[in-house]
Amino acid sequence: MIDGASDTVQFAHRHLLGIEGLSPDDITLLLDRSESYVEQNRQIDKKKSVLRGRTIINLFFEASTRTRTSFELAGKRLGSDVINMSVSTSSIKKGETLIDTAMTLNAMHPDVLVLRHPDAGAAKLLSEKVNCAVINAGDGSHEHPTQALLDALTIRRRRGRLQGLMVAICGDIVHSRVARSNIHLLNTMGARVRLIAPRTLIPEGVERLGVEVFHDMKEGLEDCDIVMMLRLQIERMHGNFFPSIREYFHFFGLDYEKLASAKPDALIMHPGPMNRGVEIDSEVADDFGRSAIREQVEMGVAVRMACLELLTLNQPEAEQRNL
């Protein structure tokens, strides 16, 4: 291994399909490796050759400016060849199945496939059909592991730890893969998780995941260290989940009045894109001292660099020759 890649670092998994199933050591390894890339990304020369000669394919069935761009940047900064597949103009739009697409891409001998797909389980299905590593960049309402990792890295850099923190996740929980991945990660790392949302936006039986559920913002935010807001995913809603946007913001939108229930230095987070005036007030979102929203975007590139590096260099040489 070259250019700063450690030959002693081993990640115990072939793919990154979700946070569920990762151990505290797995998560710590990913966060520590991500940390090593934060400073590199702030330098004038951001490029390394750790993955020179390797190929990464970004296959996005859903639009995503932040995630796709950060995976592209991550791959290029590690020296790999990055291909962005345009679903809107590919054979996929002409009726080709995901399995057919997997077999076609597999024949091109990629090292990593990064998949975002509207159906839960799509990344796992793809991983069973290809010889390379697969990273789940979001599958339906299931998981979004790299988002949870970048959230965790942001929190750890700001607070120095994850264990023992009280984290409130607020908003559209029922449709949120970000919420699911964060619940798994935070519980695994010893944080306490509260979910705050209208009853219609809380998944049935979610308490089994080891969380506390609240339907009142002020009550749920009491003494919280971290306040993580989620956008309303209108595109996934079929039916009436709340009376109106105006009423939703009145009861569940984060403003300074509700935030006063949390700790005075509570960190404000949002995975983006933000709906200002819907789930978060603009003044709160732009609070320079307390908002970590822009930092989350920065951490996203470092986290995805770590994931691409560890998964690519973890592939056995024998399997590389057979690709």
C-alpha positions in Angstrom: 0.0 0.0 0.0 1.1 3.5 -0.8 0.7 7.2 -0.1 -0.5 6.9 3.5 -2.5 3.7 3.3 -1.8 1.4 6.2 -0.9 -2.2 5.5 -2.1 -3.1 9.0 -5.6 -1.7 8.7 -8.2 -4.4 8.1 -11.9 -3.9 7.8 -13.8 -7.1 8.7 -16.5 -6.7 6.0 -16.5 -7.1 2.2 -19.3 -4.6 1.7 -20.9 -1.6 3.5 -24.6 -2.3 3.2 -25.7 -0.8 6.6 -24.6 0.2 10.1 -26.6 -2.7 11.6 -24.2 -5.5 12.2 -21.1 -3.4 12.6 -19.3 -3.6 15.9 -18.0 -0.7 17.9 -14.5 -1.6 16.7 -15.7 -1.5 13.0 -17.3 1.9 13.5 -14.2 3.3 15.4 -11.9 2.0 12.6 -14.0 3.8 10.0 -14.2 7.0 12.0 -10.4 7.0 12.8 -9.6 6.4 9.2 -12.0 9.2 8.2 -10.3 11.5 10.6 -7.0 11.1 8.8 -8.5 12.5 5.7 -10.1 15.6 7.1 -6.8 17.5 7.3 -5.7 16.2 3.8 -8.9 17.6 2.3 -8.0 21.1 3.7 -4.7 21.2 1.9 -4.0 22.7 -1.5 -2.9 19.4 -2.8 -5.8 17.1 -1.9 -4.9 14.1 -4.1 -3.3 10.8 -3.1 -2.6 7.7 -5.2 -3.9 5.2 -2.7 -6.4 3.8 -5.2 -4.5 4.4 -8.4 -5.6 2.0 -11.1 -8.8 1.1 -9.3 -12.3 1.8 -10.7 -15.3 3.1 -8.8 -18.8 3.2 -10.4 -21.5 5.5 -8.9 -24.9 4.1 -9.8 -27.6 6.4 -8.6 -31.3 5.7 -9.2 -32.3 8.7 -7.1 -31.0 12.2 -7.4 -28.5 13.3 -4.7 -26.2 16.2 -5.1 -24.4 15.8 -1.8 -23.9 12.1 -1.7 -23.0 11.5 -5.3 -20.7 14.5 -5.5 -18.9 13.6 -2.3 -18.4 10.0 -3.4 -17.0 11.3 -6.8 -14.6 13.7 -5.0 -13.6 10.9 -2.5 -12.7 8.5 -5.3 -10.8 11.1 -7.3 -8.9 12.4 -4.3 -7.7 8.8 -3.7 -6.5 8.6 -7.3 -9.1 6.1 -8.7 -11.0 6.3 -11.9 -14.6 7.3 -11.1 -17.6 6.6 -13.4 -21.0 8.2 -12.8 -23.8 6.2 -14.4 -26.7 8.3 -15.6 -29.8 6.2 -15.0 -32.0 8.6 -16.9 -30.1 7.9 -20.2 -29.0 4.3 -19.6 -30.6 0.9 -20.4 -32.0 0.8 -16.9 -34.7 3.3 -18.1 -35.4 1.0 -21.0 -36.5 -1.9 -18.8 -33.2 -3.5 -17.8 -33.4 -5.1 -14.3 -31.1 -4.4 -11.5 -29.6 -7.9 -11.8 -29.0 -7.4 -15.6 -27.3 -4.1 -14.8 -25.2 -5.8 -12.1 -24.0 -8.4 -14.5 -23.2 -5.8 -17.1 -21.2 -3.6 -14.7 -19.5 -6.7 -13.2 -18.1 -7.5 -16.7 -16.3 -4.1 -16.6 -14.2 -5.2 -13.6 -14.9 -2.4 -11.1 -13.5 -2.4 -7.6 -16.4 -0.7 -5.9 -20.0 -0.1 -6.9 -21.7 2.7 -5.0 -25.5 2.3 -5.2 -28.4 4.5 -4.4 -31.8 3.0 -5.1 -35.4 3.7 -4.1 -36.0 0.1 -3.0 -34.9 -1.3 0.4 -32.6 -4.3 0.0 -31.3 -3.3 -3.5 -27.7 -2.9 -2.3 -27.7 -6.3 -0.7 -29.1 -7.9 -3.9 -26.4 -6.1 -5.9 -23.7 -7.3 -3.6 -24.8 -11.0 -4.2 -24.4 -10.6 -8.0 -21.0 -8.8 -8.3 -17.4 -9.7 -7.5 -16.5 -6.2 -6.2 -17.3 -4.3 -3.0 -20.7 -2.6 -2.8 -21.4 0.5 -0.7 -25.0 1.4 0.1 -25.5 5.1 -0.6 -29.2 4.8 0.5 -31.7 2.1 -0.3 -35.3 3.2 0.1 -36.3 3.7 3.7 -33.8 1.1 4.9 -30.3 2.5 5.6 -27.8 5.2 4.6 -24.6 4.1 6.4 -22.1 6.7 5.2 -24.5 9.5 6.4 -24.6 8.0 9.9 -20.8 7.7 9.8 -20.3 11.4 8.8 -22.8 12.5 11.4 -20.9 10.5 14.0 -17.6 11.9 12.9 -19.0 15.4 13.2 -20.3 14.8 16.7 -17.0 13.1 17.8 -14.9 16.1 16.5 -17.2 18.6 18.3 -17.8 16.7 21.5 -14.8 14.4 21.7 -17.0 11.3 22.2 -20.2 9.5 21.3 -20.7 7.5 24.5 -23.1 9.0 27.0 -24.4 11.7 24.8 -28.2 12.3 24.5 -29.1 12.7 20.8 -32.6 13.7 19.6 -33.6 12.8 16.1 -36.6 14.9 15.0 -39.0 14.8 12.1 -39.9 12.3 9.5 -38.6 9.2 11.2 -40.9 6.7 9.4 -39.5 7.5 5.9 -35.9 8.1 7.0 -33.0 5.8 6.2 -30.7 8.4 7.9 -32.7 7.9 11.1 -32.3 4.1 11.0 -28.6 4.2 10.4 -28.0 6.8 13.1 -30.1 4.8 15.6 -28.0 1.7 15.0 -24.7 3.6 15.2 -25.5 5.7 18.2 -26.8 2.8 20.2 -23.8 0.7 19.3 -21.5 3.4 20.4 -23.2 4.0 23.7 -25.2 7.1 23.1 -28.9 7.6 24.1 -31.3 8.2 21.3 -34.7 10.0 21.4 -37.1 10.2 18.5 -39.4 13.2 18.3 -42.2 13.4 15.7 -45.9 13.3 15.2 -47.4 9.9 15.9 -48.0 9.5 12.1 -44.3 9.8 11.4 -43.0 7.3 14.0 -42.6 3.7 12.8 -44.7 1.2 14.7 -42.7 -0.7 17.3 -39.6 1.5 16.9 -39.0 1.3 20.7 -37.6 -2.2 20.1 -34.5 -0.5 18.6 -33.7 0.9 22.0 -34.9 4.5 21.6 -37.2 6.8 23.6 -40.2 8.3 21.7 -41.6 11.7 22.2 -44.4 13.6 20.5 -43.6 17.0 22.0 -40.5 18.9 20.9 -39.9 20.8 24.2 -40.3 17.6 26.3 -38.2 15.5 23.9 -35.3 18.1 23.6 -34.9 18.5 27.4 -31.2 18.2 28.3 -30.2 16.9 24.8 -26.6 17.3 23.6 -27.3 16.9 19.9 -30.4 17.9 17.9 -30.6 16.2 14.6 -33.4 17.4 12.3 -34.8 15.5 9.3 -36.5 16.8 6.3 -40.1 15.9 5.4 -39.9 13.3 2.6 -43.0 14.4 0.8 -42.1 12.2 -2.2 -42.4 9.1 -0.1 -45.7 10.0 1.5 -48.9 8.5 0.3 -51.7 9.9 2.4 -52.1 12.6 5.0 -49.4 12.5 7.7 -50.0 16.1 9.1 -52.6 18.8 8.5 -50.4 21.4 6.9 -46.7 22.6 6.5 -47.5 25.6 8.6 -48.9 23.5 11.5 -46.0 21.1 11.2 -43.5 23.9 11.6 -45.4 25.3 14.5 -45.2 22.1 16.5 -42.1 20.3 15.2 -40.0 22.9 13.4 -36.8 23.7 15.2 -36.7 27.3 16.4 -34.9 29.0 19.3 -37.9 28.7 21.5 -38.0 24.9 21.2 -34.2 24.7 21.2 -34.1 26.3 24.6 -35.2 23.0 26.2 -31.9 21.4 25.0 -28.5 22.0 26.6 -27.2 25.5 26.1 -24.4 24.3 23.8 -26.5 21.6 22.0 -25.2 20.9 18.5 -27.7 21.4 15.6 -27.4 19.0 12.7 -29.3 18.2 9.5 -28.4 15.7 6.8 -29.7 18.0 4.0 -31.3 19.1 1.9 -32.9 21.5 4.3 -36.5 22.8 4.0 -36.1 26.1 5.7 -39.3 27.2 7.5 -40.5 23.6 7.5 -38.4 21.5 9.8 -35.9 24.2 10.8 -35.8 27.9 11.1 -33.2 29.7 8.9 -31.8 31.6 11.9 -31.2 28.4 13.8 -29.8 26.6 10.7 -27.2 29.4 10.2 -26.2 29.7 13.8 -22.4 29.8 13.4 -21.6 28.7 16.9 -24.1 25.8 17.2 -24.9 24.6 13.8 -22.7 21.8 12.4 -24.6 21.4 9.1 -21.9 22.7 6.8 -19.3 20.6 8.7 -21.4 17.5 8.1 -21.0 18.1 4.3 -17.2 18.4 4.8 -17.0 15.3 6.9 -18.9 13.4 4.2 -16.0 13.5 1.8 -13.5 12.2 4.4 -15.8 9.4 5.5 -16.4 8.3 1.9 -12.7 8.3 1.3 -12.1 6.0 4.3 -14.9 3.7 3.1 -13.6 3.5 -0.4 -10.1 2.9 0.7 -10.8 0.2 3.3 -13.2 -1.7 1.1 -11.1 -1.6 -2.0 -7.8 -2.5 -0.3 -9.5 -5.2 1.7 -10.3 -7.3 -1.4 -8.2 -10.5 -1.6 -5.6 -10.6 -4.3 -7.0 -13.9 -5.6 -10.4 -12.4 -6.1 -8.8 -9.4 -7.8 -7.3 -11.6 -10.4 -10.6 -13.4 -11.1 -12.6 -10.2 -11.6 
